[in-house]
Amino acid sequence: MGVFEAIGAGTHEEVLFGNDPVSGLKTIIAIHSTALGPALGGTRFFAYRHEDDALADVLRLSRAMSLKASAAGLDLGGGKAVIIGDPRAIKSERLLRAYGRVVDSLGGRYITAEDVGTTADDMEIISRETSWVTGVPEADGGSGDPSPATARGVLAAMHAVAERVFGSDDLSGRTVAVQGVGKVGANLVERLTKAGARTVVTDVDEDRLDEVRRAHGSEVVDVDGIFDVECDILAPCAMGGAITAVTIPRLRCRAIVGAANNQLASGRDAIALRERGIVYAPDFVVNAGGVINVSEEIGGYDWKRAATAIDRIHETINAVLETADGEGITPHEAAVRLAESRIADIGELRRWRRSQGSQR
Ligand code: NAI
């Protein structure tokens, strides 16, 4: 394979490799598209087994960010960064600041945020070397942890799906099975309880599970049992790939609406769900609350404005499900079409250049 093929030249605008031997920083930043605006996406700090795996991950994740930002109606492109290594072993001030300088060298074409293995405090350190960073702590004028915003968006999506599937967006009396009660899942359970829904939860972390059960009276099932729960909505909020050819035949829900990225193990699963009459709300539309929230930091953070933008996920899900029904395609395909057509349409409009000095 040639080097350009290896770095996704057919699909991606730019891939940058950054290296600081002193701190051990090895980073790859992938810019998938800046057609709609600067490429926003988090920094994943992870002990990849091979450098090739890190490259494949950053290419895949940056494309997903383009779709997510576009479907959310943001004037942002898609990008992502990975730092190779175990964050517990090698994360240091020097490494994060060296990374900040790599981000800065892109002059705003890429804006970073937190992701797996990085925190709001890390973003604060990175911000000492570059202004192209979001998700810094609230105390430093940022938007802080994006998880409550993500959970708010998942709930908005659930209301939209409920309206379509059950004829009312009221979630009271509905049963929602939540897989994974981490930062997003636990916050979602709290919101669902307030909305009058009954929740059934699972997690590999017993302590988290116990906390949620005690705080919200959720019913607890074992990790594998979540796929057999008779419920109205299943909410995958753990790792990706929960919905597979093996789990789909077991499901006893009417709809799937959750926060996890890449919920479907393969493209065929979207079709299998439709054949079973289960409405699948596309993950990258449902879980856009976090990115919508951090994007508000770019022009000066305001929670009320962010919340209004997050609640629009309700309308986006409506549009996606309507397109899917109207055109006889899966909601996943409808969402990809919606996102790609906006990138093509609005991106093309931007051929009119602004004056020199414009950031966009
Ligand atoms: P987290 O790490 O706080 O929570 C994940 C939870 O899932 C943990 O409690 C973990 O113990 C549990 N878990 C792991 N494997 C499991 C399994 N097989 N069965 C049951 N539980 C399992 O992560 P967070 O931030 O809550 O994110 C959840 C998902 O949502 C992830 O897939 C993430 O990529 C996605 N997401 C999160 C966003 C955010 O704002 N935090 C934004 C967009 C997507």
Boltz pocket constraint, residues with backbone or C-beta under 6 A from the ligand:
constraints:
  - pocket:
      binder: B
      contacts: [[A, 146], [A, 147], [A, 148], [A, 150], [A, 179], [A, 180], [A, 181], [A, 182], [A, 183], [A, 184], [A, 185], [A, 202], [A, 203], [A, 204], [A, 205], [A, 208], [A, 223], [A, 236], [A, 237], [A, 238], [A, 239], [A, 240], [A, 259], [A, 260], [A, 261], [A, 287], [A, 288], [A, 290], [A, 291]]
      max_distance: 6.0
